[in-house]
Amino acid sequence: MRPAVAEPDRFSFPSGHATASMAVALSYAITFPRWTGPLLLLALAVGFSRVRLGVHYPSDVLGGQLIAMATAAGVWATL
């Protein structure tokens, strides 16, 4: 199967979409704990879509999501 868009280049790390979606999901999850599950599933789906579309490697997505998690943990710790 051919990707719908160009293949990742050397500047694809980290995935900005995966980072942003996880950061937003975690921010809202802190504020609205009841929505944590669906928000995290949505953020993971965004990351999966980046790999599925062929625009990022799995390590790009995982790296972006880890950056978002570390940032959210740091913000949570300071609050």
Secondary structure by P-SEA (a helix, b strand, c coil): cccccccccccccccaaaaaaaaaaaaaaaacccaaaaaaaaaaaaaaaaaaaccccaaaaaaaaaaaaaaaaaaaaac
